[in-house]
Amino acid sequence: MTLKRVLVVDDEASIQKVVSLSLKMEANWDILTASSGEEGISQAEIHAPDVILLDVMMPEMDGIATFEALCNNPRTQAIPVVLLTAKTRTAEKRLFQKIGVSGVITKPFNPLTLASQIADLLDWPL
């Protein structure tokens, strides 16, 4: 099994740390982090991760705008994106599905099962 590379894009350093530790401990994946949409796009272009975990609510460029920019970029459009969000209303979930993300994980999430959730969404072996 090849080592998976995950890019975590979240403006909260504490979320980046929890996600990073969780995914390293549970699945031994290689983790990259970015604190903004712009930085996330740049990291995705450079490192071509296997998946991007993207926070929805970020200042300046929110997760939806970041996702759209990733989709419109030939170098990043094929990378699956899983949204991390506290937004759980039905209308919001419909919007997320409509725009074509690979999945949605609701905050707060269980750090002990986060890698399993991601693997299930993307049909990856764990």
Secondary structure as a PSIPRED ss2 file (coil, helix, strand):
# PSIPRED VFORMAT (PSIPRED V4.0)

   1 M C   1.000  0.000  0.000
   2 T C   1.000  0.000  0.000
   3 L C   1.000  0.000  0.000
   4 K C   1.000  0.000  0.000
   5 R E   0.000  0.000  1.000
   6 V E   0.000  0.000  1.000
   7 L E   0.000  0.000  1.000
   8 V E   0.000  0.000  1.000
   9 V E   0.000  0.000  1.000
  10 D C   1.000  0.000  0.000
  11 D C   1.000  0.000  0.000
  12 E C   1.000  0.000  0.000
  13 A H   0.000  1.000  0.000
  14 S H   0.000  1.000  0.000
  15 I H   0.000  1.000  0.000
  16 Q H   0.000  1.000  0.000
  17 K H   0.000  1.000  0.000
  18 V H   0.000  1.000  0.000
  19 V H   0.000  1.000  0.000
  20 S H   0.000  1.000  0.000
  21 L H   0.000  1.000  0.000
  22 S H   0.000  1.000  0.000
  23 L H   0.000  1.000  0.000
  24 K H   0.000  1.000  0.000
  25 M H   0.000  1.000  0.000
  26 E H   0.000  1.000  0.000
  27 A H   0.000  1.000  0.000
  28 N C   1.000  0.000  0.000
  29 W C   1.000  0.000  0.000
  30 D E   0.000  0.000  1.000
  31 I E   0.000  0.000  1.000
  32 L E   0.000  0.000  1.000
  33 T E   0.000  0.000  1.000
  34 A E   0.000  0.000  1.000
  35 S C   1.000  0.000  0.000
  36 S C   1.000  0.000  0.000
  37 G H   0.000  1.000  0.000
  38 E H   0.000  1.000  0.000
  39 E H   0.000  1.000  0.000
  40 G H   0.000  1.000  0.000
  41 I H   0.000  1.000  0.000
  42 S H   0.000  1.000  0.000
  43 Q H   0.000  1.000  0.000
  44 A H   0.000  1.000  0.000
  45 E H   0.000  1.000  0.000
  46 I H   0.000  1.000  0.000
  47 H H   0.000  1.000  0.000
  48 A C   1.000  0.000  0.000
  49 P C   1.000  0.000  0.000
  50 D C   1.000  0.000  0.000
  51 V E   0.000  0.000  1.000
  52 I E   0.000  0.000  1.000
  53 L E   0.000  0.000  1.000
  54 L E   0.000  0.000  1.000
  55 D E   0.000  0.000  1.000
  56 V C   1.000  0.000  0.000
  57 M C   1.000  0.000  0.000
  58 M C   1.000  0.000  0.000
  59 P C   1.000  0.000  0.000
  60 E C   1.000  0.000  0.000
  61 M C   1.000  0.000  0.000
  62 D C   1.000  0.000  0.000
  63 G H   0.000  1.000  0.000
  64 I H   0.000  1.000  0.000
  65 A H   0.000  1.000  0.000
  66 T H   0.000  1.000  0.000
  67 F H   0.000  1.000  0.000
  68 E H   0.000  1.000  0.000
  69 A H   0.000  1.000  0.000
  70 L H   0.000  1.000  0.000
  71 C H   0.000  1.000  0.000
  72 N C   1.000  0.000  0.000
  73 N C   1.000  0.000  0.000
  74 P C   1.000  0.000  0.000
  75 R C   1.000  0.000  0.000
  76 T C   1.000  0.000  0.000
  77 Q C   1.000  0.000  0.000
  78 A C   1.000  0.000  0.000
  79 I C   1.000  0.000  0.000
  80 P C   1.000  0.000  0.000
  81 V E   0.000  0.000  1.000
  82 V E   0.000  0.000  1.000
  83 L E   0.000  0.000  1.000
  84 L E   0.000  0.000  1.000
  85 T E   0.000  0.000  1.000
  86 A C   1.000  0.000  0.000
  87 K C   1.000  0.000  0.000
  88 T C   1.000  0.000  0.000
  89 R C   1.000  0.000  0.000
  90 T H   0.000  1.000  0.000
  91 A H   0.000  1.000  0.000
  92 E H   0.000  1.000  0.000
  93 K H   0.000  1.000  0.000
  94 R H   0.000  1.000  0.000
  95 L H   0.000  1.000  0.000
  96 F H   0.000  1.000  0.000
  97 Q H   0.000  1.000  0.000
  98 K H   0.000  1.000  0.000
  99 I H   0.000  1.000  0.000
 100 G C   1.000  0.000  0.000
 101 V C   1.000  0.000  0.000
 102 S C   1.000  0.000  0.000
 103 G E   0.000  0.000  1.000
 104 V E   0.000  0.000  1.000
 105 I E   0.000  0.000  1.000
 106 T E   0.000  0.000  1.000
 107 K C   1.000  0.000  0.000
 108 P C   1.000  0.000  0.000
 109 F C   1.000  0.000  0.000
 110 N C   1.000  0.000  0.000
 111 P C   1.000  0.000  0.000
 112 L C   1.000  0.000  0.000
 113 T C   1.000  0.000  0.000
 114 L H   0.000  1.000  0.000
 115 A H   0.000  1.000  0.000
 116 S H   0.000  1.000  0.000
 117 Q H   0.000  1.000  0.000
 118 I H   0.000  1.000  0.000
 119 A H   0.000  1.000  0.000
 120 D H   0.000  1.000  0.000
 121 L H   0.000  1.000  0.000
 122 L H   0.000  1.000  0.000
 123 D C   1.000  0.000  0.000
 124 W C   1.000  0.000  0.000
 125 P C   1.000  0.000  0.000
 126 L C   1.000  0.000  0.000
